[in-house]
Amino acid sequence: MFRAKRFPALLAAAVVAVGLLVAQPAEAADVDRLLDLLVKKDVISEEEAATLREEIDQDKTSARAQAIVEKQTEEAQKKEHPVTGSTKIKLSGWAQTRYTNAVGTTNSLELRRARLAVEGNLAPQVSYKVQIDAVKSPVLLDARLDYSPRPYLKVTVGQFKIPFSQENLVSSRDLISIERSQVGLSLVPGRDNSSNGRDIGAQLAGNVVRGGGRPLFDYAVGIFNGAGTNTRDDNRRKDAAARLVIHPFAGLSLAGDYYNGASGAKELSRERAGAEFAYVHKPFSLQGEYIWGHDDAVRKYGWYTQFACRFRPKWEALARFDTYDPKRHAGKDVTNTYLVGVNWYLSNWVKLQTNYGRVDSEARTNLTNLFLSQLQFQF
């Protein structure tokens, strides 16, 4: 009976304590004094006060973690600052310093990438982007002009990424792993000829959304020279690319890619097809791709799957498996790669990555242990 009569007082005490914690940045001592006073006046017991203290501490820990994430998001939105020109422009850049330790190679430090980008708007529906990489010698990566009259229609001309493969379309700055999968480097158009996934061409793209604003599907179709970046077409044919991404429900995307063209003056046939998926449910993500292709009479294929978890606001773990067969009808030439890694986000502008991989050939003649460490900063 005594406990039943004290229940309203106990409930009121809990509400007051939590309200004091949420409504203002009260010190821990303030909460302790309030609970001690309630115990002294026999409103609550020592055990009940201890339980309330524990619950409040848990709420504070959760709120602190959420505040860190929200602050990082807010700061990330401010990382690109307008620079005055003939029109307002955004200037951004980033660089990667990498350490490589692999069997059969020299342990090496290298400046892997150092990129500078300028982008902005020339009219309400017209935007542009120019990006260079200054490593070794300055090379032009992107020089694109976008006209976006509607969300479902964007026209792009210039030099930019070919719409093929989700991994290809992610910037090297934002990759979860240090390096791309071997199938992505070997079969994605624009990466199989060392052009960073880019080419000169024209593209139509857009997205269609449901009534609630959630995306239904994205599409992109384009024509390209097929000869790589900063290069004129080397034959009379134009290469074509198409990509369709469907979003069945929040967090899941399914996509298909197709590329058809010709290479060289002899116009040797060059074809690629891909299927992929990605599922994101924070803090977890899972993605994978299968790519098939042929260059003239040589058939190739490969696939990968990757899992990642942001287990702390600044820490992320990943695991990836990928396999690649450069000649489907030849024997014992498949290469498998097993990769694990950890990423540490010191801030929104500094990231430290470490990867350990094992490269295993089907012939068992070339077993390689690979260690990579990369420090990236951006502005």
C-alpha positions as CSV (number, residue, x, y, z in Angstrom):
1,M,0.0,0.0,0.0
2,F,2.8,2.4,0.9
3,R,4.5,1.7,-2.5
4,A,1.2,2.3,-4.3
5,K,0.7,5.6,-2.6
6,R,4.2,6.7,-3.4
7,F,4.0,5.8,-7.1
8,P,2.7,9.2,-8.3
9,A,5.5,10.9,-6.3
10,L,8.0,8.6,-7.8
11,L,6.7,9.2,-11.3
12,A,6.8,13.0,-10.7
13,A,10.4,12.7,-9.5
14,A,11.4,10.8,-12.6
15,V,9.8,13.4,-14.9
16,V,11.4,16.3,-13.0
17,A,14.8,14.7,-13.1
18,V,14.7,13.8,-16.9
19,G,13.1,17.2,-17.7
20,L,15.9,19.0,-15.9
21,L,18.5,17.0,-17.9
22,V,16.8,17.6,-21.3
23,A,15.6,21.1,-20.9
24,Q,18.9,22.7,-19.9
25,P,22.6,21.6,-19.8
26,A,22.5,20.7,-16.1
27,E,25.6,19.4,-14.4
28,A,25.6,15.9,-13.0
29,A,25.9,17.5,-9.5
30,D,22.5,19.3,-10.0
31,V,20.8,16.0,-10.7
32,D,22.5,14.3,-7.8
33,R,21.4,17.1,-5.4
34,L,17.8,16.8,-6.6
35,L,17.7,13.0,-6.1
36,D,19.4,13.3,-2.7
37,L,16.7,15.8,-1.7
38,L,13.9,13.4,-2.8
39,V,15.5,10.6,-0.8
40,K,15.9,12.8,2.3
41,K,12.2,13.7,2.1
42,D,11.4,10.0,1.7
43,V,9.7,10.5,-1.7
44,I,11.9,7.8,-3.3
45,S,14.2,5.2,-1.9
46,E,18.0,4.9,-2.3
47,E,17.5,2.0,-4.7
48,E,15.1,4.0,-6.8
49,A,17.5,7.0,-6.9
50,A,20.3,4.8,-8.0
51,T,18.1,3.3,-10.8
52,L,17.2,6.9,-12.0
53,R,20.9,7.9,-12.0
54,E,21.8,4.9,-14.2
55,E,19.0,5.6,-16.7
56,I,19.9,9.3,-16.9
57,D,23.6,8.3,-17.6
58,Q,22.5,6.0,-20.4
59,D,20.4,8.7,-22.0
60,K,23.3,11.2,-21.8
61,T,25.6,8.7,-23.5
62,S,23.1,8.0,-26.3
63,A,22.5,11.8,-26.7
64,R,26.2,12.5,-26.8
65,A,26.8,9.9,-29.6
66,Q,23.9,11.3,-31.6
67,A,25.2,14.9,-31.2
68,I,28.6,13.8,-32.6
69,V,26.9,12.3,-35.7
70,E,24.7,15.4,-36.2
71,K,27.7,17.7,-35.8
72,Q,29.7,15.7,-38.4
73,T,26.8,16.0,-40.8
74,E,26.5,19.7,-40.3
75,E,30.2,20.3,-40.8
76,A,30.3,18.1,-43.9
77,Q,27.7,20.4,-45.5
78,K,30.0,23.3,-44.9
79,K,33.2,21.7,-46.3
80,E,32.9,23.5,-49.7
81,H,33.0,27.3,-49.5
82,P,32.0,29.7,-52.3
83,V,34.8,31.5,-54.0
84,T,34.2,34.8,-55.9
85,G,34.6,34.7,-59.7
86,S,32.6,35.8,-62.6
87,T,29.9,33.8,-60.8
88,K,30.0,32.2,-57.4
89,I,32.0,29.0,-57.5
90,K,32.8,26.1,-55.2
91,L,36.4,25.1,-54.8
92,S,37.2,21.8,-53.3
93,G,40.2,19.4,-53.2
94,W,41.6,16.3,-51.6
95,A,44.8,14.2,-51.5
96,Q,45.7,10.7,-50.5
97,T,49.1,9.5,-49.2
98,R,49.5,5.7,-49.3
99,Y,51.8,3.1,-47.9
100,T,52.0,-0.3,-49.8
101,N,53.6,-3.5,-48.5
102,A,53.2,-6.5,-50.8
103,V,55.2,-9.6,-51.6
104,G,57.3,-9.1,-54.7
105,T,57.1,-5.3,-54.6
106,T,59.1,-2.6,-52.9
107,N,57.6,-1.2,-49.7
108,S,56.6,2.2,-50.8
109,L,55.1,5.6,-49.8
110,E,53.4,7.4,-52.6
111,L,51.2,10.4,-53.2
112,R,48.3,8.4,-54.8
113,R,46.0,11.3,-55.7
114,A,45.9,15.1,-55.4
115,R,42.8,16.6,-57.0
116,L,41.3,20.0,-57.3
117,A,37.7,20.7,-58.4
118,V,35.8,23.8,-59.4
119,E,32.1,23.8,-59.8
120,G,29.1,26.1,-59.9
121,N,26.0,27.4,-61.6
122,L,25.9,29.5,-64.8
123,A,22.1,29.8,-64.8
124,P,19.3,28.5,-62.6
125,Q,19.3,25.1,-64.5
126,V,22.8,25.0,-65.8
127,S,25.8,23.8,-63.8
128,Y,29.4,22.8,-64.5
129,K,32.3,20.9,-63.0
130,V,36.0,20.9,-63.8
131,Q,38.4,18.6,-62.0
132,I,42.1,17.9,-62.4
133,D,44.6,15.5,-60.8
134,A,48.0,17.0,-60.1
135,V,49.9,13.8,-59.4
136,K,52.8,13.1,-61.8
137,S,51.5,15.7,-64.3
138,P,48.3,17.7,-64.2
139,V,45.6,15.8,-66.1
140,L,42.0,16.8,-66.8
141,L,39.5,14.4,-65.3
142,D,36.2,16.1,-65.5
143,A,35.0,19.0,-67.7
144,R,31.2,18.7,-67.8
145,L,28.2,20.9,-68.4
146,D,24.8,19.9,-67.0
147,Y,21.4,21.2,-68.1
148,S,18.6,20.1,-65.6
149,P,15.2,21.4,-66.7
150,R,13.4,18.7,-64.7
151,P,14.4,16.2,-61.9
152,Y,13.6,13.4,-64.4
153,L,15.8,14.9,-67.1
154,K,19.4,16.1,-67.0
155,V,21.5,16.6,-70.1
156,T,25.3,16.3,-69.7
157,V,28.0,17.0,-72.2
158,G,31.8,16.9,-71.9
159,Q,34.1,14.6,-70.1
160,F,32.7,12.7,-67.2
161,K,32.1,9.2,-65.7
162,I,30.5,6.6,-67.8
163,P,27.2,5.4,-66.3
164,F,28.3,1.9,-65.4
165,S,28.8,0.2,-62.0
166,Q,27.9,1.6,-58.6
167,E,31.5,1.3,-57.5
168,N,32.8,3.2,-60.5
169,L,30.4,6.1,-59.8
170,V,31.6,6.5,-56.3
171,S,34.5,9.0,-56.0
172,S,37.8,7.5,-54.8
173,R,37.6,10.0,-52.0
174,D,34.4,8.3,-50.7
175,L,35.3,4.6,-51.1
176,I,35.0,2.4,-48.0
177,S,38.0,0.3,-49.2
178,I,41.3,1.9,-50.2
179,E,41.3,0.4,-53.7
180,R,38.5,-0.7,-56.0
181,S,37.7,-4.4,-56.7
182,Q,39.8,-6.1,-59.3
183,V,36.7,-6.8,-61.5
184,G,35.9,-3.1,-61.3
185,L,39.4,-2.1,-62.4
186,S,39.5,-4.7,-65.1
187,L,36.0,-4.6,-66.7
188,V,34.3,-1.3,-66.1
189,P,34.4,0.9,-69.2
190,G,36.8,3.7,-68.8
191,R,38.8,1.9,-66.1
192,D,39.8,-1.0,-68.3
193,N,41.8,1.6,-70.4
194,S,43.2,3.5,-67.4
195,S,40.9,6.5,-67.8
196,N,39.5,6.6,-64.3
197,G,36.1,5.5,-65.5
198,R,35.6,8.5,-67.7
199,D,35.2,9.4,-71.4
200,I,34.1,12.2,-73.7
201,G,30.4,12.0,-74.6
202,A,26.8,13.1,-74.0
203,Q,24.3,11.7,-71.6
204,L,20.6,11.9,-70.6
205,A,19.8,11.0,-67.0
206,G,17.3,11.6,-64.3
207,N,15.2,10.1,-61.5
208,V,11.6,9.4,-60.9
209,V,10.1,9.6,-57.4
210,R,7.0,8.3,-55.7
211,G,4.3,10.5,-54.3
212,G,6.0,10.6,-50.9
213,G,9.3,11.8,-52.4
214,R,11.1,8.4,-52.1
215,P,13.0,7.5,-55.4
216,L,11.3,5.0,-57.7
217,F,14.1,4.6,-60.2
218,D,17.1,6.4,-61.8
219,Y,18.3,6.1,-65.3
220,A,21.2,7.2,-67.6
221,V,21.9,6.6,-71.3
222,G,24.8,8.1,-73.2
223,I,27.1,7.9,-76.2
224,F,30.9,8.1,-75.9
225,N,34.0,8.1,-78.0
226,G,35.3,5.0,-76.2
227,A,38.9,5.9,-76.5
228,G,39.4,7.3,-73.0
229,T,40.0,10.7,-71.4
230,N,41.4,13.7,-73.3
231,T,41.4,11.6,-76.5
232,R,39.7,11.9,-79.9
233,D,37.7,8.9,-81.1
234,D,39.9,6.2,-82.7
235,N,37.3,4.8,-85.1
236,R,34.0,5.8,-86.8
237,R,31.8,4.1,-84.3
238,K,30.4,5.6,-81.1
239,D,30.1,3.5,-77.9
240,A,26.8,3.4,-76.0
241,A,26.1,3.0,-72.3
242,A,22.8,2.5,-70.3
243,R,22.1,2.2,-66.6
244,L,18.8,1.6,-64.7
245,V,18.6,1.6,-60.9
246,I,15.4,0.5,-59.1
247,H,14.6,1.3,-55.5
248,P,12.0,-1.3,-54.3
249,F,12.0,0.0,-50.8
250,A,14.0,2.3,-48.6
251,G,17.6,1.3,-48.3
252,L,17.6,-1.2,-51.2
253,S,18.7,-0.6,-54.8
254,L,18.9,-3.0,-57.7
255,A,20.6,-2.0,-60.9
256,G,21.6,-3.2,-64.4
257,D,24.3,-1.8,-66.7
258,Y,25.1,-2.3,-70.4
259,Y,27.9,-1.0,-72.6
260,N,28.5,-1.7,-76.3
261,G,31.2,-0.3,-78.5
262,A,34.4,-0.9,-80.5
263,S,38.1,-0.2,-79.9
264,G,40.8,0.8,-82.2
265,A,41.0,1.4,-85.9
266,K,39.9,-2.2,-86.6
267,E,36.8,-1.6,-84.5
268,L,37.1,-4.7,-82.4
269,S,33.9,-5.5,-80.6
270,R,33.8,-4.4,-76.9
271,E,30.8,-5.3,-74.7
272,R,30.0,-5.2,-71.0
273,A,27.0,-6.1,-68.9
274,G,26.5,-5.8,-65.2
275,A,24.0,-6.6,-62.4
276,E,24.3,-5.1,-58.9
277,F,22.6,-4.6,-55.6
278,A,23.1,-2.4,-52.5
279,Y,21.4,-2.4,-49.2
280,V,22.0,0.3,-46.5
281,H,20.5,0.1,-43.0
282,K,22.7,2.3,-40.8
283,P,25.2,1.5,-39.5
284,F,25.4,-1.5,-41.9
285,S,25.8,-1.7,-45.6
286,L,26.0,-4.6,-48.1
287,Q,26.7,-4.4,-51.8
288,G,27.8,-6.5,-54.7
289,E,28.2,-6.6,-58.5
290,Y,28.6,-9.1,-61.3
291,I,30.2,-7.9,-64.5
292,W,30.5,-9.9,-67.8
293,G,32.3,-8.7,-70.9
294,H,34.2,-9.6,-74.0
295,D,36.9,-7.9,-76.1
296,D,36.6,-9.4,-79.6
297,A,36.7,-13.2,-79.0
298,V,37.9,-13.0,-75.3
299,R,35.2,-13.6,-72.7
300,K,35.7,-12.3,-69.2
301,Y,33.7,-12.1,-66.0
302,G,34.0,-11.3,-62.3
303,W,32.1,-10.3,-59.2
304,Y,32.5,-9.0,-55.7
305,T,30.5,-8.6,-52.5
306,Q,31.3,-6.2,-49.7
307,F,30.0,-5.7,-46.1
308,A,30.7,-2.7,-43.9
309,C,29.7,-1.5,-40.5
310,R,30.1,1.9,-38.9
311,F,30.3,0.5,-35.4
312,R,31.3,3.8,-33.7
313,P,30.7,7.4,-35.0
314,K,34.4,7.6,-36.1
315,W,35.2,3.9,-36.8
316,E,34.2,1.6,-39.6
317,A,35.0,-2.0,-40.4
318,L,34.7,-3.8,-43.8
319,A,35.2,-7.1,-45.5
320,R,35.2,-7.9,-49.2
321,F,35.6,-10.8,-51.5
322,D,36.1,-10.5,-55.2
323,T,37.0,-12.8,-58.1
324,Y,38.1,-12.2,-61.7
325,D,38.5,-14.5,-64.7
326,P,40.3,-12.7,-67.6
327,K,39.8,-15.6,-70.0
328,R,36.7,-17.6,-69.3
329,H,37.6,-20.5,-71.5
330,A,41.2,-20.8,-70.4
331,G,42.1,-22.9,-67.4
332,K,43.4,-21.9,-64.0
333,D,43.6,-18.1,-64.4
334,V,41.0,-17.0,-61.9
335,T,42.2,-14.7,-59.2
336,N,40.4,-14.3,-55.8
337,T,41.0,-11.5,-53.4
338,Y,40.0,-11.5,-49.7
339,L,40.1,-8.1,-48.0
340,V,39.4,-6.8,-44.5
341,G,39.9,-3.2,-43.2
342,V,39.3,-0.5,-40.7
343,N,38.6,3.2,-41.3
344,W,39.1,5.9,-38.7
345,Y,37.4,9.2,-39.5
346,L,39.4,11.8,-37.5
347,S,37.0,14.5,-38.7
348,N,34.9,15.1,-41.8
349,W,38.1,16.2,-43.6
350,V,40.6,13.6,-42.4
351,K,40.4,9.8,-42.9
352,L,42.9,7.1,-42.1
353,Q,42.3,3.7,-43.7
354,T,44.1,0.3,-43.3
355,N,43.4,-2.8,-45.5
356,Y,44.9,-6.3,-45.4
357,G,44.3,-8.5,-48.4
358,R,45.3,-11.9,-49.6
359,V,45.4,-12.5,-53.4
360,D,45.0,-16.1,-54.4
361,S,45.4,-17.4,-57.9
362,E,43.6,-20.5,-59.0
363,A,46.9,-22.1,-60.1
364,R,48.3,-21.6,-56.6
365,T,51.4,-20.1,-58.1
366,N,51.1,-16.6,-56.9
367,L,49.9,-16.2,-53.3
368,T,50.3,-12.6,-52.2
369,N,49.7,-10.9,-48.9
370,L,49.0,-7.2,-49.3
371,F,48.9,-4.4,-46.7
372,L,47.7,-0.9,-47.5
373,S,47.5,2.2,-45.4
374,Q,46.2,5.5,-46.6
375,L,45.8,9.0,-45.1
376,Q,43.3,11.3,-46.8
377,F,42.6,14.9,-46.2
378,Q,40.1,17.2,-48.0
379,F,38.8,20.7,-48.0
